[in-house]
Amino acid sequence: MKFISHKSFMPFAWYRIALGVVIIVLVSAGVLSPHAAESGG
């Protein structure tokens, strides 16, 4: 948080956007399962 208070918030925002896009692409391609974290019960 010290970095954000002295610098711009934009690098963090772009990082989050890029990570979200990568995850969406991987789920769409079938590489990741959107339900992988759920327990089998």
PQR file with spaces between the fields and no chain letter, atoms N, CA, C, O and H, PARSE charges and radii, in Angstrom:
ATOM       1  N    MET     1       0.814   -1.198    0.000 -0.4000 1.5000
ATOM       2  CA   MET     1       0.000    0.000    0.000 -0.0000 2.0000
ATOM       3  C    MET     1       0.862    1.269    0.000  0.5500 1.7000
ATOM       4  O    MET     1       0.430    2.324   -0.464 -0.5500 1.4000
ATOM       5  N    LYS     2       2.062    1.150    0.517 -0.4000 1.5000
ATOM       6  CA   LYS     2       2.960    2.301    0.498 -0.0000 2.0000
ATOM       7  C    LYS     2       3.291    2.700   -0.940  0.5500 1.7000
ATOM       8  O    LYS     2       3.412    3.883   -1.258 -0.5500 1.4000
ATOM       9  H    LYS     2       2.412    0.292    0.894  0.4000 1.0000
ATOM      10  N    PHE     3       3.435    1.686   -1.807 -0.4000 1.5000
ATOM      11  CA   PHE     3       3.718    1.953   -3.218 -0.0000 2.0000
ATOM      12  C    PHE     3       2.582    2.749   -3.854  0.5500 1.7000
ATOM      13  O    PHE     3       2.821    3.715   -4.579 -0.5500 1.4000
ATOM      14  H    PHE     3       3.337    0.725   -1.549  0.4000 1.0000
ATOM      15  N    ILE     4       1.340    2.335   -3.576 -0.4000 1.5000
ATOM      16  CA   ILE     4       0.184    3.009   -4.170 -0.0000 2.0000
ATOM      17  C    ILE     4       0.057    4.441   -3.664  0.5500 1.7000
ATOM      18  O    ILE     4      -0.339    5.329   -4.420 -0.5500 1.4000
ATOM      19  H    ILE     4       1.146    1.551   -2.988  0.4000 1.0000
ATOM      20  N    SER     5       0.382    4.674   -2.413 -0.4000 1.5000
ATOM      21  CA   SER     5       0.259    6.026   -1.879 -0.0000 2.0000
ATOM      22  C    SER     5       1.288    6.976   -2.480  0.5500 1.7000
ATOM      23  O    SER     5       1.059    8.185   -2.519 -0.5500 1.4000
ATOM      24  H    SER     5       0.704    3.953   -1.799  0.4000 1.0000
ATOM      25  N    HIS     6       2.418    6.452   -2.949 -0.4000 1.5000
ATOM      26  CA   HIS     6       3.452    7.298   -3.534 -0.0000 2.0000
ATOM      27  C    HIS     6       3.470    7.251   -5.065  0.5500 1.7000
ATOM      28  O    HIS     6       3.974    8.172   -5.708 -0.5500 1.4000
ATOM      29  H    HIS     6       2.604    5.470   -2.918  0.4000 1.0000
ATOM      30  N    LYS     7       2.931    6.201   -5.636 -0.4000 1.5000
ATOM      31  CA   LYS     7       2.948    6.015   -7.089 -0.0000 2.0000
ATOM      32  C    LYS     7       1.518    5.942   -7.620  0.5500 1.7000
ATOM      33  O    LYS     7       0.550    6.127   -6.882 -0.5500 1.4000
ATOM      34  H    LYS     7       2.522    5.453   -5.113  0.4000 1.0000
ATOM      35  N    SER     8       1.414    5.671   -8.898 -0.4000 1.5000
ATOM      36  CA   SER     8       0.118    5.562   -9.539 -0.0000 2.0000
ATOM      37  C    SER     8      -0.517    4.198   -9.249  0.5500 1.7000
ATOM      38  O    SER     8       0.181    3.209   -9.025 -0.5500 1.4000
ATOM      39  H    SER     8       2.200    5.521   -9.498  0.4000 1.0000
ATOM      40  N    PHE     9      -1.824    4.167   -9.257 -0.4000 1.5000
ATOM      41  CA   PHE     9      -2.581    2.934   -9.050 -0.0000 2.0000
ATOM      42  C    PHE     9      -2.684    2.131  -10.347  0.5500 1.7000
ATOM      43  O    PHE     9      -3.038    0.952  -10.312 -0.5500 1.4000
ATOM      44  H    PHE     9      -2.391    4.970   -9.440  0.4000 1.0000
ATOM      45  N    MET    10      -2.382    2.749  -11.484 -0.4000 1.5000
ATOM      46  CA   MET    10      -2.597    2.122  -12.781 -0.0000 2.0000
ATOM      47  C    MET    10      -1.819    0.823  -13.015  0.5500 1.7000
ATOM      48  O    MET    10      -2.396   -0.103  -13.584 -0.5500 1.4000
ATOM      49  H    MET    10      -2.095    3.706  -11.512  0.4000 1.0000
ATOM      50  N    PRO    11      -0.546    0.694  -12.614 -0.5600 1.5000
ATOM      51  CA   PRO    11       0.122   -0.600  -12.836  0.2800 2.0000
ATOM      52  C    PRO    11      -0.609   -1.763  -12.153  0.5500 1.7000
ATOM      53  O    PRO    11      -0.725   -2.848  -12.724 -0.5500 1.4000
ATOM      54  N    PHE    12      -1.093   -1.535  -10.948 -0.4000 1.5000
ATOM      55  CA   PHE    12      -1.840   -2.568  -10.243 -0.0000 2.0000
ATOM      56  C    PHE    12      -3.139   -2.878  -10.975  0.5500 1.7000
ATOM      57  O    PHE    12      -3.519   -4.043  -11.089 -0.5500 1.4000
ATOM      58  H    PHE    12      -0.999   -0.654  -10.484  0.4000 1.0000
ATOM      59  N    ALA    13      -3.820   -1.861  -11.468 -0.4000 1.5000
ATOM      60  CA   ALA    13      -5.079   -2.064  -12.186 -0.0000 2.0000
ATOM      61  C    ALA    13      -4.843   -2.848  -13.471  0.5500 1.7000
ATOM      62  O    ALA    13      -5.605   -3.764  -13.778 -0.5500 1.4000
ATOM      63  H    ALA    13      -3.511   -0.915  -11.376  0.4000 1.0000
ATOM      64  N    TRP    14      -3.806   -2.507  -14.226 -0.4000 1.5000
ATOM      65  CA   TRP    14      -3.502   -3.227  -15.463 -0.0000 2.0000
ATOM      66  C    TRP    14      -3.109   -4.676  -15.178  0.5500 1.7000
ATOM      67  O    TRP    14      -3.458   -5.578  -15.939 -0.5500 1.4000
ATOM      68  H    TRP    14      -3.187   -1.762  -13.977  0.4000 1.0000
ATOM      69  N    TYR    15      -2.395   -4.895  -14.099 -0.4000 1.5000
ATOM      70  CA   TYR    15      -2.025   -6.261  -13.710 -0.0000 2.0000
ATOM      71  C    TYR    15      -3.282   -7.095  -13.448  0.5500 1.7000
ATOM      72  O    TYR    15      -3.384   -8.233  -13.907 -0.5500 1.4000
ATOM      73  H    TYR    15      -2.111   -4.162  -13.480  0.4000 1.0000
ATOM      74  N    ARG    16      -4.221   -6.536  -12.722 -0.4000 1.5000
ATOM      75  CA   ARG    16      -5.452   -7.259  -12.401 -0.0000 2.0000
ATOM      76  C    ARG    16      -6.281   -7.531  -13.655  0.5500 1.7000
ATOM      77  O    ARG    16      -6.840   -8.617  -13.812 -0.5500 1.4000
ATOM      78  H    ARG    16      -4.138   -5.612  -12.349  0.4000 1.0000
ATOM      79  N    ILE    17      -6.359   -6.552  -14.538 -0.4000 1.5000
ATOM      80  CA   ILE    17      -7.111   -6.729  -15.782 -0.0000 2.0000
ATOM      81  C    ILE    17      -6.470   -7.822  -16.638  0.5500 1.7000
ATOM      82  O    ILE    17      -7.165   -8.684  -17.177 -0.5500 1.4000
ATOM      83  H    ILE    17      -5.905   -5.670  -14.411  0.4000 1.0000
ATOM      84  N    ALA    18      -5.140   -7.783  -16.760 -0.4000 1.5000
ATOM      85  CA   ALA    18      -4.435   -8.785  -17.569 -0.0000 2.0000
ATOM      86  C    ALA    18      -4.615  -10.179  -16.981  0.5500 1.7000
ATOM      87  O    ALA    18      -4.833  -11.138  -17.721 -0.5500 1.4000
ATOM      88  H    ALA    18      -4.575   -7.083  -16.323  0.4000 1.0000
ATOM      89  N    LEU    19      -4.527  -10.302  -15.669 -0.4000 1.5000
ATOM      90  CA   LEU    19      -4.705  -11.604  -15.031 -0.0000 2.0000
ATOM      91  C    LEU    19      -6.116  -12.140  -15.259  0.5500 1.7000
ATOM      92  O    LEU    19      -6.302  -13.331  -15.506 -0.5500 1.4000
ATOM      93  H    LEU    19      -4.349   -9.523  -15.068  0.4000 1.0000
ATOM      94  N    GLY    20      -7.100  -11.260  -15.174 -0.4000 1.5000
ATOM      95  CA   GLY    20      -8.483  -11.667  -15.427 -0.0000 2.0000
ATOM      96  C    GLY    20      -8.686  -12.157  -16.849  0.5500 1.7000
ATOM      97  O    GLY    20      -9.374  -13.151  -17.078 -0.5500 1.4000
ATOM      98  H    GLY    20      -6.949  -10.292  -14.972  0.4000 1.0000
ATOM      99  N    VAL    21      -8.085  -11.455  -17.808 -0.4000 1.5000
ATOM     100  CA   VAL    21      -8.197  -11.862  -19.210 -0.0000 2.0000
ATOM     101  C    VAL    21      -7.552  -13.227  -19.426  0.5500 1.7000
ATOM     102  O    VAL    21      -8.107  -14.076  -20.123 -0.5500 1.4000
ATOM     103  H    VAL    21      -7.526  -10.647  -17.623  0.4000 1.0000
ATOM     104  N    VAL    22      -6.383  -13.438  -18.830 -0.4000 1.5000
ATOM     105  CA   VAL    22      -5.696  -14.723  -18.971 -0.0000 2.0000
ATOM     106  C    VAL    22      -6.554  -15.851  -18.392  0.5500 1.7000
ATOM     107  O    VAL    22      -6.659  -16.915  -19.002 -0.5500 1.4000
ATOM     108  H    VAL    22      -5.931  -12.748  -18.263  0.4000 1.0000
ATOM     109  N    ILE    23      -7.153  -15.639  -17.252 -0.4000 1.5000
ATOM     110  CA   ILE    23      -7.989  -16.668  -16.632 -0.0000 2.0000
ATOM     111  C    ILE    23      -9.214  -16.963  -17.497  0.5500 1.7000
ATOM     112  O    ILE    23      -9.578  -18.125  -17.680 -0.5500 1.4000
ATOM     113  H    ILE    23      -7.067  -14.774  -16.757  0.4000 1.0000
ATOM     114  N    ILE    24      -9.848  -15.922  -18.027 -0.4000 1.5000
ATOM     115  CA   ILE    24     -11.016  -16.120  -18.885 -0.0000 2.0000
ATOM     116  C    ILE    24     -10.639  -16.917  -20.131  0.5500 1.7000
ATOM     117  O    ILE    24     -11.374  -17.813  -20.543 -0.5500 1.4000
ATOM     118  H    ILE    24      -9.553  -14.978  -17.878  0.4000 1.0000
ATOM     119  N    VAL    25      -9.501  -16.594  -20.726 -0.4000 1.5000
ATOM     120  CA   VAL    25      -9.046  -17.316  -21.924 -0.0000 2.0000
ATOM     121  C    VAL    25      -8.767  -18.781  -21.596  0.5500 1.7000
ATOM     122  O    VAL    25      -9.148  -19.669  -22.359 -0.5500 1.4000
ATOM     123  H    VAL    25      -8.903  -15.865  -20.391  0.4000 1.0000
ATOM     124  N    LEU    26      -8.109  -19.040  -20.470 -0.4000 1.5000
ATOM     125  CA   LEU    26      -7.800  -20.419  -20.097 -0.0000 2.0000
ATOM     126  C    LEU    26      -9.060  -21.228  -19.806  0.5500 1.7000
ATOM     127  O    LEU    26      -9.132  -22.403  -20.164 -0.5500 1.4000
ATOM     128  H    LEU    26      -7.800  -18.319  -19.850  0.4000 1.0000
ATOM     129  N    VAL    27     -10.046  -20.623  -19.168 -0.4000 1.5000
ATOM     130  CA   VAL    27     -11.307  -21.326  -18.902 -0.0000 2.0000
ATOM     131  C    VAL    27     -12.047  -21.586  -20.214  0.5500 1.7000
ATOM     132  O    VAL    27     -12.606  -22.665  -20.413 -0.5500 1.4000
ATOM     133  H    VAL    27      -9.988  -19.668  -18.877  0.4000 1.0000
ATOM     134  N    SER    28     -12.049  -20.601  -21.102 -0.4000 1.5000
ATOM     135  CA   SER    28     -12.720  -20.763  -22.392 -0.0000 2.0000
ATOM     136  C    SER    28     -12.069  -21.850  -23.239  0.5500 1.7000
ATOM     137  O    SER    28     -12.754  -22.563  -23.972 -0.5500 1.4000
ATOM     138  H    SER    28     -11.595  -19.725  -20.941  0.4000 1.0000
ATOM     139  N    ALA    29     -10.754  -21.977  -23.140 -0.4000 1.5000
ATOM     140  CA   ALA    29     -10.025  -22.982  -23.913 -0.0000 2.0000
ATOM     141  C    ALA    29     -10.116  -24.367  -23.282  0.5500 1.7000
ATOM     142  O    ALA    29      -9.699  -25.350  -23.894 -0.5500 1.4000
ATOM     143  H    ALA    29     -10.198  -21.398  -22.544  0.4000 1.0000
ATOM     144  N    GLY    30     -10.647  -24.458  -22.081 -0.4000 1.5000
ATOM     145  CA   GLY    30     -10.781  -25.744  -21.420 -0.0000 2.0000
ATOM     146  C    GLY    30      -9.550  -26.163  -20.640  0.5500 1.7000
ATOM     147  O    GLY    30      -9.482  -27.291  -20.151 -0.5500 1.4000
ATOM     148  H    GLY    30     -10.986  -23.659  -21.583  0.4000 1.0000
ATOM     149  N    VAL    31      -8.580  -25.275  -20.517 -0.4000 1.5000
ATOM     150  CA   VAL    31      -7.368  -25.595  -19.769 -0.0000 2.0000
ATOM     151  C    VAL    31      -7.659  -25.596  -18.272  0.5500 1.7000
ATOM     152  O    VAL    31      -7.161  -26.449  -17.537 -0.5500 1.4000
ATOM     153  H    VAL    31      -8.635  -24.359  -20.914  0.4000 1.0000
ATOM     154  N    LEU    32      -8.458  -24.647  -17.832 -0.4000 1.5000
ATOM     155  CA   LEU    32      -8.863  -24.573  -16.425 -0.0000 2.0000
ATOM     156  C    LEU    32     -10.342  -24.900  -16.314  0.5500 1.7000
ATOM     157  O    LEU    32     -11.131  -24.594  -17.208 -0.5500 1.4000
ATOM     158  H    LEU    32      -8.862  -23.955  -18.429  0.4000 1.0000
ATOM     159  N    SER    33     -10.701  -25.523  -15.207 -0.4000 1.5000
ATOM     160  CA   SER    33     -12.104  -25.804  -14.940 -0.0000 2.0000
ATOM     161  C    SER    33     -12.644  -24.762  -13.961  0.5500 1.7000
ATOM     162  O    SER    33     -12.026  -24.517  -12.925 -0.5500 1.4000
ATOM     163  H    SER    33     -10.060  -25.771  -14.481  0.4000 1.0000
ATOM     164  N    PRO    34     -13.777  -24.149  -14.268 -0.5600 1.5000
ATOM     165  CA   PRO    34     -14.318  -23.135  -13.360  0.2800 2.0000
ATOM     166  C    PRO    34     -14.784  -23.718  -12.028  0.5500 1.7000
ATOM     167  O    PRO    34     -14.996  -22.975  -11.070 -0.5500 1.4000
ATOM     168  N    HIS    35     -14.945  -25.044  -11.958 -0.4000 1.5000
ATOM     169  CA   HIS    35     -15.405  -25.693  -10.724 -0.0000 2.0000
ATOM     170  C    HIS    35     -14.306  -26.500  -10.051  0.5500 1.7000
ATOM     171  O    HIS    35     -14.600  -27.364   -9.225 -0.5500 1.4000
ATOM     172  H    HIS    35     -14.773  -25.648  -12.736  0.4000 1.0000
ATOM     173  N    ALA    36     -13.066  -26.242  -10.381 -0.4000 1.5000
ATOM     174  CA   ALA    36     -11.957  -27.043   -9.868 -0.0000 2.0000
ATOM     175  C    ALA    36     -11.779  -26.912   -8.358  0.5500 1.7000
ATOM     176  O    ALA    36     -11.305  -27.845   -7.710 -0.5500 1.4000
ATOM     177  H    ALA    36     -12.828  -25.540  -11.052  0.4000 1.0000
ATOM     178  N    ALA    37     -12.153  -25.770   -7.793 -0.4000 1.5000
ATOM     179  CA   ALA    37     -11.940  -25.545   -6.364 -0.0000 2.0000
ATOM     180  C    ALA    37     -13.058  -26.139   -5.497  0.5500 1.7000
ATOM     181  O    ALA    37     -12.915  -26.220   -4.277 -0.5500 1.4000
ATOM     182  H    ALA    37     -12.538  -25.012   -8.319  0.4000 1.0000
ATOM     183  N    GLU    38     -14.142  -26.543   -6.106 -0.4000 1.5000
ATOM     184  CA   GLU    38     -15.256  -27.096   -5.326 -0.0000 2.0000
ATOM     185  C    GLU    38     -14.946  -28.533   -4.902  0.5500 1.7000
ATOM     186  O    GLU    38     -14.321  -29.295   -5.640 -0.5500 1.4000
ATOM     187  H    GLU    38     -14.258  -26.477   -7.097  0.4000 1.0000
ATOM     188  N    SER    39     -15.390  -28.876   -3.718 -0.4000 1.5000
ATOM     189  CA   SER    39     -15.136  -30.228   -3.231 -0.0000 2.0000
ATOM     190  C    SER    39     -16.131  -31.219   -3.871  0.5500 1.7000
ATOM     191  O    SER    39     -17.254  -30.862   -4.226 -0.5500 1.4000
ATOM     192  H    SER    39     -15.897  -28.257   -3.119  0.4000 1.0000
ATOM     193  N    GLY    40     -15.683  -32.446   -4.001 -0.4000 1.5000
ATOM     194  CA   GLY    40     -16.519  -33.473   -4.614 -0.0000 2.0000
ATOM     195  C    GLY    40     -17.624  -33.985   -3.699  0.5500 1.7000
ATOM     196  O    GLY    40     -18.572  -34.626   -4.152 -0.5500 1.4000
ATOM     197  H    GLY    40     -14.771  -32.737   -3.713  0.4000 1.0000
ATOM     198  N    GLY    41     -17.491  -33.693   -2.397 -0.4000 1.5000
ATOM     199  CA   GLY    41     -18.529  -34.069   -1.460 -0.0000 2.0000
ATOM     200  C    GLY    41     -18.524  -35.496   -1.161  0.5500 1.7000
ATOM     201  O    GLY    41     -19.351  -35.965   -0.378 -0.5500 1.4000
ATOM     202  H    GLY    41     -16.721  -33.172   -2.029  0.4000 1.0000
